Amino acid sequence: MRVRSVALALVAAAAVGLSLVNASWIAPAPEGRLTLVAHRGIAQPLERPHAPGCSARRVADFGHNYIENTLFSMQGAIAHGARGFLLDVRTSADGHAVIFRDETLECRTDGVGRVRDRILPYLKTLDVGFGYSSDGRTFPLRGRGVGAMPAAAELIRAFPRETLIFTLGEPADAASIVAAFRAAGVAIGAQHGFAGHPAALERLRQLTPGGWVLDRAASQACLSDYRRSGWTSLVPESCRGATLLLPRRGGLTLWGWPYRFLDRMAGVDARLLIAGDSRRALVGLDRPEQLGEVPRDYRGLLLVEDMWNVGRALD
């Protein structure tokens, strides 16, 4: 009986010690600031955004006149609190990086063909608001986006202080975005990130040591290692300098979530981005009530899909 009592006492002491080592409430207050990253600036809210077909024909409600991936929509996002952008890169036939969501032009614009088959002067004549509709009959944004597809170089010059994350679809996009930085006269620095297809990211690493990469495999490796060993308070080497893609939900599987975890990751210079729960793509907050799923004192990058409504909720 006495041996059993000692064993139970040791187990209880170990549990208390483990709880204290990983207690979030006694962690130091997070440093830094929350950075809202607006996905494509201010975009039109879409019904079933991941359904096949032309998403521009599925606008939920024209509550504003902003058009995604344009300088005007990015300036509007800044006015509502954004300090960064996640943007789509395509490469034109003459090798210029442009900011545009689709591989082809017919859905959103009055142009035809693939972006990669059209030269920049042609792309600059298009109306990027041409195809948006909620009923298939009326098109309220037509005429508002003529010439508004930005070359990446002009965007880089326009937002020198904001966090810019570029989504690359293919290796050619890596070459064109590096060339865009050269054309803009801007060095790829700590505020510049790159996401997208693994082959494109590998080509980017070959072309430049600058910026940082949102590598899903590296993020998953860190988080998996941490789930196994984080109870000891030791942070795996795989987390050092990594960019971690964190879901809004599920953080309770991470030892010390949220504040002890955040403090440990800050200690190994990990960069944090809270996005949605989709495994197919980076998805941001699309409703103001989802802000309640984010730790109150979170300091890091927070991806926002609907900057118009979520940003105004934070004003």
C-alpha angles and dihedrals in degrees: 000000000000091000089052092050092051091049092050091048091051091049091049092048091049091050092050091048092048090049093051094046090054099033110135095198095064095048117111117264111273115258128219126036141284111262116202110211111201113212105230091343110271109348133184111263110249133208109234094353094189097048116114120264132042108336092193087072090060103064108157098207133346096228092151141011100242119127119209123251094019128121089239092056091048092051088051091051091053089052087058096049106276116146097176144027138218106210139182119240125205127173122229125220090260093052102260122140111232131183109242134128105222135060089223132046106219099084100058106015142046089247131096135220135027122320090232090059096052128076122233096253089058093047089051091060094058130104105232091191094055100102105044116118140146097201105026091244107067124052109190096178098054111126093017097091104046109145091357100122100111125220108229091239093060091047092051090052092046095054108037096154102039126094107255120196116185123202110215121201101188141005092267088063090059091055094045095048092050088050089049091058090051091049090050091050090235126130117228102251147167094294094057121089135177130209135168142071115016092232091054092049091049090053090048091055089053092052103044141012091205130102126017134274130231096217111178093199093052091047092050091047092054095046093046092050091046093052088056099045108015092096087076090057089242116128115219118245088238088072096056110116092348126142107232122208105209126190119228088235128040098049090125088078088066115085112249095010123208115003102014088048092049091049093051093049091049087055092062095041094249116164117222130211120180110204135154130293098258117120092198099063144349106279125185135204111296100178130049092229089064088072085080089067092061118085108259096236097035112151113194142063118325118190115220122194098183104039092168095066103022093046093050090051088061096046 
